[in-house]
């Protein structure tokens, strides 16, 4: 799907990084939270990888594919209800960012004019092949989404719960072992499968972008009022 067909406000008020480019929207994601914690998904075993003798396991938010007949927020809300057993609401974050490689750009105009603008727009290089016209970039649109009923792990490979007080130390460290996380008072792992204690849990995709945003000093998550409303 063409990014600007789904989010025309990004075309109308595009920064230089988006101008005159063909960008394909290939993914939607949500970073769920409530007044107590943030919730992240442990990736399925088929996506685990081994590098330098260490097992690496991805940690991310909720993910689904865009569809032409449903708005992104409805798709994500349906996915959270079906797969995460969570009831979600939506409140605009009041800020939006474009992240491509290590370059971060604020999108204030788009946020003010259209509250459904994603909190994070993550651009990645195009993939070759497939018989389709190759775009200039691929995009994932990610939202902060408060939940009114906390997620459950029964339909997920695993769920990582990070208490609000632990979000900053969690983001500040590039990766964690399962043993390290189990030792933290602000972290709780709910698993439907066994995790090796020394496996490296690494933020990927939307969570990795949130971590990058935190590292720049730009990230200010003043969500108290939203959480009280939720």
C-alpha positions in Angstrom: 0.0 0.0 0.0 1.2 3.5 -0.8 2.0 5.3 2.5 0.5 8.6 1.3 -2.8 7.0 0.4 -3.2 5.8 4.0 -1.8 8.9 5.6 -2.4 11.8 3.2 -1.4 14.3 5.9 2.2 13.0 5.5 2.2 14.0 1.9 0.7 17.4 2.5 3.2 18.4 5.1 6.1 16.2 4.2 9.6 16.9 5.5 12.4 16.7 2.9 13.0 13.0 3.8 9.6 12.1 2.4 9.3 14.4 -0.6 9.3 12.9 -4.1 9.6 9.4 -2.8 7.6 6.2 -3.4 7.1 4.6 0.0 5.2 1.4 0.6 3.5 0.8 3.9 4.1 -2.8 4.8 3.4 -3.0 8.5 1.4 -1.6 11.5 2.5 -1.9 15.1 1.3 -0.8 18.5 3.3 -0.3 21.8 0.6 -1.1 24.4 0.7 0.4 27.9 -1.5 1.1 30.8 -1.2 3.0 34.1 1.0 0.3 35.6 3.2 -1.1 32.8 4.3 -1.4 29.2 3.8 -4.7 27.3 6.0 -6.3 24.7 5.8 -9.5 22.7 8.5 -12.2 22.7 9.0 -13.4 19.1 8.2 -17.0 18.0 11.0 -19.6 18.0 11.1 -19.7 14.1 12.4 -16.1 14.3 15.1 -16.8 16.9 18.7 -16.5 15.5 22.1 -17.5 16.7 25.1 -15.2 16.2 28.6 -15.3 17.8 27.5 -18.4 19.7 24.6 -16.6 21.4 20.8 -17.2 20.9 19.1 -13.9 20.1 15.4 -13.5 20.6 13.4 -10.4 19.4 11.1 -8.4 21.6 8.6 -6.0 20.0 5.1 -4.6 20.2 1.9 -5.9 18.5 2.2 -6.2 14.7 -0.3 -6.7 11.8 -0.4 -5.9 8.1 -2.3 -3.0 6.6 -5.4 -3.7 4.7 -7.0 -1.4 2.1 -10.5 -1.6 3.6 -9.8 -1.0 7.3 -8.2 2.0 9.1 -4.8 1.3 10.8 -6.1 2.0 14.3 -9.1 -0.4 13.8 -6.8 -3.1 12.5 -4.5 -2.7 15.5 -7.4 -2.6 18.0 -8.8 -5.8 16.5 -5.4 -7.5 16.6 -4.8 -6.6 20.3 -8.3 -7.9 21.2 -7.9 -11.2 19.3 -4.2 -12.0 19.9 -3.3 -10.2 23.0 -6.7 -10.5 24.8 -6.4 -6.7 25.5 -9.0 -4.0 25.1 -7.4 -0.9 23.7 -8.2 2.8 23.4 -6.4 5.5 21.4 -5.1 8.9 22.5 -2.8 10.9 20.2 0.7 11.0 21.6 0.9 14.7 20.8 4.2 14.1 18.9 5.3 12.1 15.8 8.7 11.0 14.5 10.2 9.8 11.3 13.1 7.3 11.8 15.3 6.2 8.9 18.5 4.4 9.8 19.9 6.5 12.6 18.3 9.8 11.4 15.4 11.1 13.5 13.0 13.8 12.3 10.1 15.4 14.3 6.8 15.7 12.4 4.9 18.3 14.4 2.8 19.7 11.6 1.3 16.3 10.7 0.5 15.6 14.3 -1.4 18.8 14.9 -3.4 18.5 11.8 -4.3 14.8 12.0 -4.4 13.0 15.4 -4.3 9.6 13.8 -0.7 10.2 12.5 1.5 7.4 13.8 3.8 8.1 16.7 6.7 6.5 14.9 7.1 6.1 11.1 10.0 3.7 10.5 11.6 3.6 7.1 13.7 0.7 5.9 15.4 0.0 2.6 13.3 -1.7 -0.2 13.4 -5.4 -0.8 14.5 -6.6 -4.2 12.4 -9.1 -6.2 8.8 -10.1 -6.0 7.8 -8.9 -9.4 6.5 -5.5 -8.1 7.8 -2.0 -8.7 10.6 -1.4 -6.2 9.7 1.6 -4.0 12.2 4.1 -2.6 11.6 2.8 1.0 9.4 0.5 3.1 7.5 1.9 6.1 6.1 0.6 9.3 3.6 2.9 11.2 3.7 2.5 14.9 1.3 3.8 17.6 1.3 4.2 21.4 -1.9 2.5 22.4 -3.2 2.5 26.0 -5.1 -0.6 27.0 -8.0 -0.8 29.4 -7.6 -4.5 30.0 -4.0 -5.8 30.4 -2.7 -8.2 27.7 -2.5 -12.0 28.4 0.2 -14.3 27.1 -2.0 -17.4 26.3 -2.0 -16.6 22.5 1.5 -15.3 22.3 4.9 -17.0 22.5 5.6 -14.8 25.5 4.8 -11.5 27.0 7.3 -9.1 28.7 5.7 -6.7 31.2 7.8 -3.7 32.1 6.5 -1.6 35.0 6.4 2.1 34.2 9.3 2.8 36.6 11.4 0.4 34.7 10.9 1.7 31.2 13.9 4.0 31.2 16.5 1.4 32.5 15.0 -1.2 30.2 15.5 1.1 27.1 18.9 2.3 28.3 20.4 -1.2 27.9 20.8 -2.5 24.4 19.8 -6.1 25.2 19.0 -8.2 28.3 19.3 -11.9 29.1 16.3 -13.7 30.4 18.1 -14.2 33.7 18.9 -10.5 34.0 15.2 -9.5 33.4 13.9 -12.1 35.9 16.2 -10.4 38.5 14.6 -6.9 37.9 11.7 -6.0 40.2 10.1 -4.0 37.4 10.1 -6.8 34.8 7.9 -9.9 34.5 8.1 -12.6 31.8 5.0 -14.6 31.0 5.9 -17.4 28.7 4.2 -20.3 26.8 7.7 -21.8 26.1 11.0 -22.2 27.8 13.6 -19.5 27.3 17.3 -20.2 27.9 18.5 -18.1 30.8 21.4 -16.6 28.8 19.5 -15.9 25.6 19.8 -12.3 24.5 16.5 -10.5 24.4 16.9 -7.8 21.8 14.5 -5.0 20.9 13.5 -5.1 17.3 11.3 -3.0 14.9 9.0 -0.6 16.8 10.6 -1.3 20.2 14.1 -0.8 18.8 13.0 2.5 17.3 11.6 3.5 20.7 15.0 2.7 22.2 16.7 4.7 19.5 14.4 7.6 20.2 15.2 7.4 23.9 18.9 7.4 23.2 18.6 10.8 21.4 17.1 12.4 24.5 14.0 13.4 22.4 11.7 10.9 24.1 9.4 12.4 26.7 6.4 10.1 27.4 4.1 12.4 29.4 1.2 10.0 29.3 -0.3 10.3 32.8 -3.5 12.1 31.7 -4.1 9.7 28.9 -3.6 6.7 31.2 -6.1 8.2 33.7 -8.6 8.7 30.9 -8.0 5.2 29.6 
